[in-house]
Amino acid sequence: MNKTALQIYEERTPEDALLEILGNTTIAITNVAPYEVCSTGDMVFALNQKALDHALSNGASLIVVPKKLTLPDLSVNKEIAIILSANIGVSHARLKQKYADHDYSLTGWEAIHSSAIIHDSVQLPTGIRIGPNVVIEKDVRLGTNCVMMANAVVQHGAVIGDNTIIHTGTTIGWNCEIGKDCIILSNSVIGGEGFGYSQDQHFNHHHIPHTGNVIIGDRVQVGCNCTFDRGTYLSTTIGDGCIFDNQCHVAHNVQIGENCILVAGFVCGGSSIIGNRVVASGGTMIKDHVTICDNTYLVHRAGVIKDIKTPGVYAGAPVLPMKEYVKSNAIYRELGDLRKMVLDLKKEIKSLEKVQTQESSSSIKLTKR
């Protein structure tokens, strides 16, 4: 990158959330760096006042900051530019994508590696990059500027949208559809056979062929070693804007809405329906045929075994609304003391019963006299 601070500001889009540029707008910017180790020529992002102070002391040339921060006197410090942001997190993501993302053309290979196996029926649009040992079967449709990294496999009839990146060792199953601007990281399998079997009287297992597919929307990111199973007859679907961490599993016939966040170890049983903007923290497990409404947060290794119909935060296994979960945890921590209290009460009751028995016996003897 070799731009002035003003050029960066002028190249902004509304989605970048940039509001105003201040200070030395002609200063040269050559790199994007963290505020902790930045220097002259660097653009950095300061989320708070402490980060801004670090960036200033390290000599950053362009600092993007939330509009609420207290700024330095730019009439004194003339070797710095500051851009105000309405959403510093979004500005950070968008500007780093634009100016400092990884360049997938730096492989050292030609755009289409000679070892790749591509069926004659496949048309190769502009800007595509295909790495060593990639296999692309018949009737696959590829969008512009796709990247297929080494050893990726795209099976027959699959569709890959524009600007989508398929990392090393990933398999896209037959007839599956991946939208635009997606990233599928290494060794994931999109469209593997679902786990569907019937048993006979001897408990032999008979596989039910899965002839549906997986449909993934636009701007979806899938981590390493994820597995999304194809539908039994219809589609397993992932909505636009969803992000999956590493080692997530989505079973057959699952429907996931838009803009969900699904963290490492997420497992979803077959035929479940997950709404929009559902957030599941690490280790969340969802039973098959469960429906979860929009705007639900699942935390603390949540285990969902029945429908969730009311938005909110749920925790534990099986899940409870957060208030009940906190209360239950507080009680759980005191179980040892509560057990001791119960045992002491039982002893006291036995002692009282013994005294009462003795008194009753004495009373009977007195009556007989």
KAQUIUR-V734242 format. One record per pair of residues at least 6 apart in sequence whose ideal C-beta (glycine too) atoms are under 8 Angstrom apart, sorted by the first residue. I is the first residue (numbers start at 1). J is the second residue. If there is no record, write none. Layout:
i->I j->J
i->I j->J
This chain:
i->1 j->29
i->1 j->30
i->1 j->31
i->1 j->32
i->1 j->99
i->1 j->100
i->2 j->28
i->2 j->29
i->2 j->30
i->3 j->11
i->3 j->28
i->3 j->29
i->3 j->99
i->4 j->25
i->4 j->26
i->4 j->27
i->4 j->28
i->4 j->29
i->5 j->21
i->5 j->23
i->5 j->24
i->5 j->25
i->5 j->26
i->5 j->27
i->5 j->29
i->5 j->43
i->5 j->61
i->5 j->62
i->5 j->81
i->5 j->83
i->6 j->21
i->6 j->25
i->6 j->26
i->6 j->81
i->8 j->29
i->8 j->43
i->8 j->62
i->8 j->83
i->8 j->95
i->8 j->99
i->9 j->18
i->9 j->21
i->9 j->25
i->9 j->83
i->11 j->98
i->12 j->18
i->13 j->94
i->15 j->90
i->15 j->94
i->16 j->90
i->16 j->91
i->16 j->94
i->16 j->95
i->17 j->85
i->17 j->86
i->17 j->87
i->17 j->90
i->17 j->91
i->17 j->94
i->18 j->64
i->18 j->83
i->18 j->84
i->18 j->85
i->18 j->86
i->18 j->91
i->19 j->67
i->19 j->83
i->19 j->84
i->19 j->85
i->19 j->86
i->20 j->67
i->20 j->83
i->20 j->84
i->21 j->81
i->21 j->82
i->21 j->83
i->21 j->84
i->22 j->71
i->22 j->74
i->22 j->81
i->22 j->82
i->22 j->83
i->22 j->84
i->23 j->74
i->23 j->77
i->23 j->78
i->23 j->80
i->23 j->81
i->23 j->82
i->24 j->74
i->24 j->78
i->24 j->79
i->24 j->80
i->24 j->81
i->25 j->81
i->27 j->61
i->27 j->62
i->27 j->79
i->27 j->80
i->27 j->81
i->28 j->41
i->28 j->61
i->29 j->41
i->29 j->42
i->29 j->43
i->29 j->61
i->29 j->62
i->30 j->41
i->30 j->42
i->31 j->41
i->31 j->42
i->31 j->43
i->31 j->100
i->32 j->42
i->32 j->43
i->32 j->44
i->32 j->95
i->32 j->96
i->32 j->99
i->32 j->100
i->33 j->39
i->33 j->42
i->33 j->43
i->33 j->44
i->33 j->60
i->34 j->44
i->35 j->44
i->35 j->45
i->35 j->46
i->35 j->51
i->35 j->52
i->35 j->54
i->35 j->55
i->35 j->58
i->35 j->60
i->35 j->63
i->36 j->54
i->36 j->58
i->37 j->58
i->38 j->44
i->38 j->55
i->38 j->58
i->38 j->59
i->38 j->60
i->39 j->58
i->39 j->59
i->39 j->60
i->40 j->59
i->40 j->60
i->40 j->61
i->40 j->79
i->41 j->61
i->42 j->60
i->42 j->61
i->42 j->62
i->43 j->60
i->43 j->61
i->43 j->62
i->43 j->63
i->43 j->64
i->43 j->95
i->43 j->99
i->44 j->55
i->44 j->60
i->44 j->62
i->44 j->63
i->44 j->64
i->45 j->51
i->45 j->63
i->45 j->64
i->45 j->65
i->45 j->88
i->45 j->91
i->45 j->92
i->45 j->95
i->46 j->52
i->46 j->54
i->46 j->55
i->46 j->63
i->46 j->64
i->46 j->65
i->46 j->69
i->46 j->88
i->47 j->66
i->47 j->88
i->47 j->89
i->48 j->66
i->48 j->69
i->49 j->69
i->49 j->70
i->52 j->63
i->52 j->65
i->52 j->69
i->52 j->71
i->55 j->63
i->56 j->63
i->56 j->72
i->56 j->77
i->56 j->80
i->59 j->79
i->60 j->80
i->61 j->79
i->61 j->80
i->61 j->81
i->62 j->80
i->62 j->81
i->62 j->82
i->62 j->83
i->63 j->80
i->63 j->81
i->63 j->82
i->63 j->83
i->64 j->82
i->64 j->83
i->64 j->85
i->64 j->88
i->64 j->91
i->64 j->92
i->64 j->95
i->65 j->71
i->65 j->82
i->65 j->83
i->65 j->84
i->65 j->85
i->65 j->88
i->66 j->84
i->66 j->85
i->66 j->88
i->67 j->84
i->67 j->85
i->67 j->86
i->71 j->82
i->72 j->80
i->74 j->80
i->74 j->82
i->83 j->91
i->85 j->91
i->104 j->129
i->104 j->147
i->104 j->149
i->104 j->165
i->105 j->111
i->105 j->129
i->107 j->129
i->107 j->131
i->109 j->131
i->109 j->132
i->111 j->128
i->111 j->129
i->111 j->130
i->112 j->118
i->112 j->124
i->112 j->128
i->112 j->129
i->112 j->130
i->113 j->130
i->113 j->131
i->113 j->132
i->113 j->133
i->113 j->134
i->113 j->150
i->115 j->132
i->115 j->133
i->116 j->130
i->116 j->131
i->116 j->132
i->116 j->133
i->116 j->134
i->116 j->135
i->116 j->136
i->116 j->148
i->117 j->133
i->117 j->134
i->117 j->135
i->117 j->136
i->118 j->124
i->118 j->130
i->118 j->134
i->118 j->136
i->119 j->136
i->119 j->137
i->119 j->138
i->119 j->139
i->119 j->140
i->119 j->156
i->120 j->138
i->121 j->138
i->121 j->139
i->121 j->140
i->122 j->136
i->122 j->138
i->122 j->139
i->122 j->140
i->122 j->141
i->122 j->142
i->123 j->141
i->123 j->142
i->124 j->130
i->124 j->142
i->125 j->142
i->125 j->143
i->125 j->144
i->125 j->145
i->125 j->146
i->126 j->144
i->126 j->145
i->127 j->144
i->127 j->145
i->127 j->146
i->128 j->142
i->128 j->144
i->128 j->145
i->128 j->146
i->128 j->147
i->128 j->148
i->129 j->146
i->129 j->147
i->129 j->148
i->130 j->136
i->130 j->148
i->131 j->147
i->131 j->148
i->131 j->149
i->131 j->150
i->131 j->151
i->131 j->152
i->131 j->168
i->132 j->150
i->132 j->151
i->133 j->150
i->133 j->151
i->134 j->148
i->134 j->149
i->134 j->150
i->134 j->151
i->134 j->152
i->134 j->153
i->134 j->154
i->135 j->152
i->135 j->153
i->135 j->154
i->136 j->142
i->136 j->148
i->136 j->154
i->137 j->154
i->137 j->155
i->137 j->156
i->137 j->157
i->137 j->158
i->137 j->174
i->138 j->156
i->138 j->157
i->139 j->156
i->139 j->157
i->140 j->154
i->140 j->155
i->140 j->156
i->140 j->157
i->140 j->158
i->140 j->159
i->140 j->160
i->141 j->158
i->141 j->159
i->141 j->160
i->142 j->154
i->142 j->160
i->143 j->160
i->143 j->161
i->143 j->162
i->143 j->163
i->143 j->164
i->143 j->180
i->144 j->162
i->144 j->163
i->145 j->162
i->145 j->163
i->146 j->160
i->146 j->161
i->146 j->162
i->146 j->163
i->146 j->164
i->146 j->165
i->146 j->166
i->147 j->164
i->147 j->165
i->147 j->166
i->148 j->154
i->148 j->166
i->149 j->165
i->149 j->166
i->149 j->167
i->149 j->168
i->149 j->170
i->149 j->186
i->150 j->168
i->150 j->169
i->151 j->168
i->151 j->169
i->152 j->166
i->152 j->167
i->152 j->168
i->152 j->169
i->152 j->170
i->152 j->171
i->152 j->172
i->153 j->170
i->153 j->171
i->153 j->172
i->154 j->160
i->154 j->166
i->154 j->171
i->154 j->172
i->155 j->171
i->155 j->172
i->155 j->173
i->155 j->174
i->155 j->175
i->155 j->176
i->155 j->191
i->156 j->174
i->156 j->175
i->157 j->174
i->157 j->175
i->158 j->172
i->158 j->173
i->158 j->174
i->158 j->175
i->158 j->176
i->158 j->177
i->158 j->178
i->158 j->191
i->159 j->176
i->159 j->177
i->159 j->178
i->160 j->166
i->160 j->172
i->160 j->178
i->161 j->178
i->161 j->179
i->161 j->180
i->161 j->181
i->161 j->182
i->161 j->218
i->162 j->180
i->162 j->181
i->163 j->180
i->163 j->181
i->164 j->178
i->164 j->179
i->164 j->180
i->164 j->181
i->164 j->182
i->164 j->183
i->164 j->184
i->165 j->182
i->165 j->183
i->165 j->184
i->166 j->172
i->166 j->178
i->166 j->184
i->167 j->183
i->167 j->184
i->167 j->185
i->167 j->186
i->167 j->188
i->167 j->224
i->168 j->186
i->168 j->187
i->169 j->186
i->169 j->187
i->170 j->184
i->170 j->185
i->170 j->186
i->170 j->187
i->170 j->188
i->170 j->189
i->170 j->190
i->171 j->188
i->171 j->189
i->171 j->190
i->171 j->191
i->171 j->192
i->172 j->178
i->172 j->184
i->172 j->190
i->172 j->191
i->173 j->189
i->173 j->190
i->173 j->191
i->173 j->192
i->173 j->213
i->173 j->214
i->173 j->230
i->174 j->191
i->174 j->213
i->175 j->191
i->175 j->213
i->176 j->190
i->176 j->191
i->176 j->213
i->176 j->214
i->176 j->215
i->176 j->216
i->176 j->230
i->177 j->213
i->177 j->214
i->177 j->215
i->177 j->216
i->178 j->184
i->178 j->190
i->178 j->216
i->178 j->220
i->179 j->216
i->179 j->217
i->179 j->218
i->179 j->219
i->179 j->220
i->179 j->240
i->180 j->218
i->180 j->219
i->181 j->218
i->181 j->219
i->182 j->216
i->182 j->218
i->182 j->219
i->182 j->220
i->182 j->221
i->182 j->222
i->183 j->220
i->183 j->221
i->183 j->222
i->184 j->190
i->184 j->221
i->184 j->222
i->185 j->221
i->185 j->222
i->185 j->223
i->185 j->224
i->185 j->226
i->185 j->246
i->186 j->224
i->186 j->225
i->187 j->224
i->187 j->225
i->188 j->222
i->188 j->223
i->188 j->224
i->188 j->225
i->188 j->226
i->188 j->227
i->188 j->228
i->189 j->226
i->189 j->227
i->189 j->228
i->190 j->214
i->190 j->216
i->190 j->222
i->190 j->228
i->191 j->213
i->191 j->214
i->191 j->228
i->191 j->229
i->191 j->230
i->192 j->227
i->192 j->228
i->192 j->229
i->192 j->230
i->193 j->207
i->193 j->209
i->193 j->210
i->193 j->229
i->193 j->230
i->194 j->210
i->194 j->229
i->194 j->230
i->194 j->231
i->194 j->232
i->194 j->236
i->194 j->251
i->194 j->252
i->194 j->253
i->194 j->270
i->195 j->229
i->195 j->251
i->195 j->252
i->195 j->270
i->196 j->207
i->196 j->208
i->196 j->210
i->196 j->232
i->196 j->252
i->196 j->270
i->197 j->205
i->197 j->206
i->197 j->207
i->197 j->208
i->198 j->205
i->198 j->206
i->198 j->208
i->199 j->205
i->199 j->206
i->200 j->206
i->208 j->232
i->210 j->229
i->210 j->230
i->210 j->231
i->210 j->232
i->210 j->252
i->211 j->230
i->211 j->232
i->211 j->233
i->212 j->230
i->212 j->231
i->212 j->232
i->212 j->233
i->212 j->234
i->212 j->235
i->212 j->236
i->212 j->252
i->212 j->253
i->213 j->230
i->213 j->231
i->213 j->235
i->213 j->236
i->214 j->228
i->214 j->229
i->214 j->230
i->214 j->231
i->214 j->235
i->214 j->236
i->214 j->237
i->214 j->238
i->215 j->235
i->215 j->236
i->215 j->237
i->215 j->238
i->216 j->222
i->216 j->228
i->216 j->237
i->216 j->238
i->217 j->237
i->217 j->238
i->217 j->239
i->217 j->240
i->217 j->241
i->217 j->242
i->217 j->258
i->218 j->240
i->218 j->241
i->219 j->240
i->219 j->241
i->220 j->238
i->220 j->239
i->220 j->240
i->220 j->241
i->220 j->242
i->220 j->243
i->220 j->244
i->221 j->242
i->221 j->243
i->221 j->244
i->222 j->228
i->222 j->244
i->222 j->248
i->223 j->244
i->223 j->245
i->223 j->246
i->223 j->247
i->223 j->248
i->223 j->264
i->224 j->246
i->224 j->247
i->225 j->246
i->225 j->247
i->226 j->244
i->226 j->246
i->226 j->247
i->226 j->248
i->226 j->249
i->226 j->250
i->227 j->248
i->227 j->249
i->227 j->250
i->228 j->236
i->228 j->238
i->228 j->249
i->228 j->250
i->229 j->236
i->229 j->249
i->229 j->250
i->229 j->251
i->229 j->252
i->229 j->270
i->230 j->236
i->230 j->252
i->231 j->252
i->231 j->253
i->232 j->252
i->232 j->253
i->234 j->253
i->236 j->250
i->236 j->251
i->236 j->252
i->236 j->253
i->236 j->254
i->236 j->255
i->237 j->254
i->237 j->255
i->237 j->256
i->238 j->250
i->238 j->256
i->239 j->256
i->239 j->257
i->239 j->258
i->239 j->259
i->239 j->260
i->239 j->276
i->240 j->258
i->240 j->259
i->241 j->258
i->241 j->259
i->242 j->256
i->242 j->257
i->242 j->258
i->242 j->259
i->242 j->260
i->242 j->261
i->242 j->262
i->243 j->260
i->243 j->261
i->243 j->262
i->244 j->262
i->244 j->266
i->245 j->262
i->245 j->263
i->245 j->264
i->245 j->265
i->245 j->266
i->245 j->282
i->246 j->264
i->247 j->264
i->247 j->265
i->248 j->262
i->248 j->264
i->248 j->265
i->248 j->266
i->248 j->267
i->249 j->266
i->249 j->267
i->249 j->268
i->250 j->256
i->250 j->268
i->251 j->268
i->251 j->269
i->251 j->270
i->251 j->271
i->251 j->272
i->251 j->288
i->252 j->270
i->252 j->271
i->253 j->270
i->253 j->271
i->254 j->268
i->254 j->269
i->254 j->270
i->254 j->271
i->254 j->272
i->254 j->273
i->254 j->274
i->255 j->272
i->255 j->273
i->255 j->274
i->256 j->262
i->256 j->268
i->256 j->274
i->256 j->278
i->257 j->274
i->257 j->275
i->257 j->276
i->257 j->277
i->257 j->278
i->257 j->294
i->258 j->276
i->258 j->277
i->259 j->276
i->259 j->277
i->260 j->274
i->260 j->276
i->260 j->277
i->260 j->278
i->260 j->279
i->260 j->280
i->261 j->278
i->261 j->279
i->261 j->280
i->262 j->278
i->262 j->279
i->262 j->280
i->262 j->284
i->263 j->280
i->263 j->281
i->263 j->282
i->263 j->284
i->264 j->282
i->264 j->283
i->265 j->282
i->265 j->283
i->265 j->284
i->266 j->280
i->266 j->282
i->266 j->283
i->266 j->284
i->266 j->285
i->267 j->284
i->267 j->285
i->267 j->286
i->268 j->274
i->268 j->285
i->268 j->286
i->269 j->285
i->269 j->286
i->269 j->287
i->269 j->288
i->269 j->289
i->269 j->290
i->270 j->288
i->270 j->289
i->271 j->288
i->271 j->289
i->272 j->286
i->272 j->287
i->272 j->288
i->272 j->289
i->272 j->290
i->272 j->291
i->272 j->292
i->273 j->290
i->273 j->291
i->273 j->292
i->274 j->286
i->274 j->292
i->275 j->292
i->275 j->293
i->275 j->294
i->275 j->295
i->275 j->296
i->276 j->294
i->276 j->295
i->277 j->294
i->277 j->295
i->278 j->292
i->278 j->294
i->278 j->295
i->278 j->296
i->278 j->297
i->278 j->298
i->279 j->296
i->279 j->297
i->279 j->298
i->280 j->286
i->280 j->298
i->280 j->302
i->281 j->297
i->281 j->298
i->281 j->299
i->281 j->300
i->281 j->301
i->281 j->302
i->282 j->301
i->283 j->301
i->284 j->298
i->284 j->301
i->284 j->302
i->284 j->303
i->284 j->304
i->285 j->301
i->285 j->302
i->285 j->303
i->285 j->304
i->285 j->317
i->286 j->292
i->286 j->304
i->287 j->303
i->287 j->304
i->287 j->305
i->287 j->306
i->290 j->304
i->290 j->305
i->290 j->306
i->290 j->307
i->290 j->308
i->291 j->307
i->291 j->308
i->291 j->309
i->292 j->298
i->292 j->304
i->292 j->307
i->292 j->308
i->293 j->308
i->293 j->309
i->293 j->310
i->293 j->311
i->294 j->311
i->295 j->311
i->295 j->312
i->296 j->308
i->296 j->311
i->296 j->312
i->296 j->314
i->297 j->312
i->297 j->313
i->297 j->314
i->298 j->304
i->298 j->314
i->298 j->315
i->298 j->319
i->299 j->313
i->299 j->314
i->299 j->315
i->299 j->322
i->300 j->315
i->300 j->316
i->300 j->325
i->301 j->316
i->301 j->317
i->302 j->314
i->302 j->315
i->302 j->316
i->302 j->317
i->302 j->319
i->303 j->316
i->303 j->317
i->303 j->318
i->303 j->319
i->304 j->314
i->304 j->318
i->304 j->319
i->305 j->318
i->305 j->319
i->306 j->318
i->308 j->314
i->308 j->319
i->312 j->321
i->312 j->322
i->313 j->321
i->313 j->322
i->314 j->320
i->314 j->321
i->314 j->322
i->314 j->325
i->315 j->322
i->315 j->325
i->316 j->325
i->316 j->328
i->316 j->329
i->319 j->325
i->320 j->328
i->331 j->338
